[in-house]
């Protein structure tokens, strides 16, 4: 009966040996301090001057929790060289902990960029415990005290001498309380933060009173208090110094002067002043208490007399800059989905649309026997067919680009169009088509890194024009309109045999963007067609359609060494179109020669002697034909078909799909040997009676092996034979040789079907959407922007900008080298370019404001230039000579001029200012506005709490702004003798 009672009592017993949540929390703090090795005596050298700004600050973080409330613990510390052993030996038992010594150090007052606790207390190392990001603030007094007790116990248990702070109240208030413990000493860190400033604390005498009261020093002659004061003045009104760059005059564009913006150049500079404020800090670093008077009636603090001046500038947030805006708007085009037809209205281009879309119709139209008319070239008869269609459907005023702008752009892109005489044009086209050697400098060759286009090319100019039209003339509609006109112009030039200006001669340059390659391909087609048409009109001479450069490609031992080399030439010989009348085979020759090639290939017999050699270029050195013993001639050959990168990719995919079977490999070899077969036919025509060995000796010398042997008579003779790979049964070379007939290049089927390739290019251009176009040309725009930034930087010569430009080039070349770069990476490049533009704009703004260019004294000019550059690169710059130096006198004038402008301030302004004692003081101070911020540091070393206690550092920092008042005190006490 008695047993239930004791049992219930057992369960009610509280086990006080179990750790409470609070004890666990303290234990976790101690663990973290142990992990970070913050236990024991802290040692180090006295702080050097300016080390808080120039040194490196680092931090470590960890997370702990009190029950379910999470705190983050962060250790902030200045990275320093490890102190030597002697330093530790010098530390006697009485030495103060390092943080307490730092409280009195005067080398680093008012650091321009540091953690707020560093500015308020001058500490080189401290730990902060704050509520984790998603937790509520610690507001109640009991919780604050609990945290402070935890900190105190943890410091006592571990012997840690690093100050420990706890963040209380809302985060934005930056309220901290903390403690630092050493052997027999303790410093309490306390703080006051008020919105309304008590009038007695707006001057030095009031602050001294509160400091002395707080210390409560029992000694009657109080040790002297050391004072450091800083007044900060803000200049927002740049009345006398207008921003030097005017926004561009858009209406003047057609005249070619848009604030320095003509077609082909990108704009540059900020549209607004990129420097919003100038902050002048006047500092008295070391004042004794009795030297200076600063109370509610009178003040000795004259900014002009301050021994130290330092300046910082506040930069406008994301100032609007022209180049950045151009790039951003152009990049937005890449995300548009509409096609050109959708933007301009499909009906507007019905007739062109049908023609462009139906390639077979275009082919039949272009290949019909009627002679191609060649009208005189002029702007009026060569452009604006698209414009007329738009007008027909929409009315005159609705077309995106007006006539003047369109004319200006087309003349800029096609300068040859200004000449009305076709003869003059032909002359100019040949020079503008890229015969001049390109300048070999680093900037010019950027296009190969960026995969854009040379800076003097048509593609590059087109990119710049589209960029400007997108920004100033109708956005995406204007872009679509110009592109439509451009495509029509390309077709006009193809149909009328006019070369496209601004493109290098030769095959497409695979280092450039695909659009540039396509235009080069079209130029190749025009060149071949023009040569053919001229050849037709003249006598039927024995010249090669592709020019006489065949020997260069075939003369070395590199050409046929590997059959894979023919990959770039494209198709098998059966597949080439023979619909063109210019390339034909004479029936009589064909009949006569039907069996000869076969027989010759198989037996090595001579060709019939009555065959006349055709298509010879020149003799090949001393080489003789093996069987007839006649000189070996290098034939005129067809140029291999030029290829753009997408065609090469397409071809490699087709070849890869053939698989690895024997049949697939054979078919692949035949497809790759179209050029080889053409060259064999040309060789046979130029060297009647030749054999495969002769061809191999010219085309691939490595495959003809010569050895010295001794003949029957004992003489040494050189005997040659084909290499092992040439003797493999069903060898592709042997097969091709047997198939080849002696036909000179001019009568062969075309390796390069220029008509079909031109139509493919024109179709490709016609179906490009504005977004596709923008993606093709974005590398050119980035290239142009980098060149523009480099050009502008060269004028200003800012070392930090040079480094950023190098980074941009390196970053861009990695991103743009590959097809379809990610939008995010492109945005990063544009942001980097914009930041450089902003820096240069700031440099110009500061130069204008400090009158660097107007300065006549060379030495002063250099000093000012250095000062301006420092302002850009450093958070705060000290003014040499303070208010009396060259920079100081300019700053003084700026403030004086700003003060004079508002002659009669409004009544309410006067009343609002009346609370500020600076307005009521006498002298020169009226030249400066009331200080925006007043900072005061008071330091002394006194025994606390008893007269016989150890003399310990005491410090109080005060900052007063218009809406804010803060006192941060560090008060030390002796815990042994009290």
Secondary structure, 3 states (H helix, E strand, C coil): CCHHHHHHHHHHCCCCCCCCHHHHHHHHHHHHHHHCCCCCCCCCCCCCCCHHHHCCEEEEEEEEEECCEEEEEEEEEECCCCCCHHHHHHCCCCCCCHHHHHHHCCCCCCCCCCCHHHHHHCCCEEEEEEECCCCCCCCCHHHHHHHHHHHHHHHHHHCCCCEEEEEECCHHHCEEEEEEEECCEEEEEEEEEECCCCHHHCCHHHHHHHHHHHHCCCCCCCCCCEEEEEEEEEECCCCCCCCCCCCCCHHHHCCCCCCCCCCCCCCCCECCCCEEEEEEEEEEEEEECCCCCECCCCECCCHHHCCEEEEEEEECCCCCEHHHHHHHHHHHHCCCCCCHHHHHCHHHHHHHHHHHHCHHHHHHHHHCCCCCCCCCCCHHHHCCHHHHHHHHHHCHHHCCCCHHHHHHHHHHHCHHHHCCCHHHHHHHHHHHCCCCCCCCCCCCCHHHHHCCCCCCCHHHHHHHHHHHHHHHCCHHHHHHHHHHHHHHHHHHHHHCCCCCCCCCCCCCCCCCCHHHHHHHHHHHHHHHHHHHHHHHHCCCCCCCCCCCCHHHHHCCCCCCCCHHHHHHHCCCHHHCCCCCCCCCCCHHHHHHCCCHHHHHHHHCCCCCCCCCCCCEEEEEEEEECCCCCCEEEEECCCCCCCCCHHHHHHHHHHHHHCCCCHHHHHHHHHHHCHHHHHHHHHHHHHCCCCCHHHHHHHHCHHHEEEEEEECCCCCEEEEEEECHHHHCCCCHHHHHHHHCCCCCHHHCCCCCCHHHHHHHHHHHHHCCCHHHHHHHHHHHHHHHHHHHHHHHHHHHCCHHHHHHHHHHHHHHHHHHCCCCCCHHHHHHHHHHHHHHHHHHHHHHHHHHHCCCCCCCCHHHHHHHHHHHHHHHHCCCEEECCHHHCHHHHHHHHHHHHHHHHCCCCCHHHHHHHCCCHHHHCCHHHHHCCCCCEEEEEEEEEEECCCCCCCEEEEEEEEEEECCCEEEEEEEEEECCCC
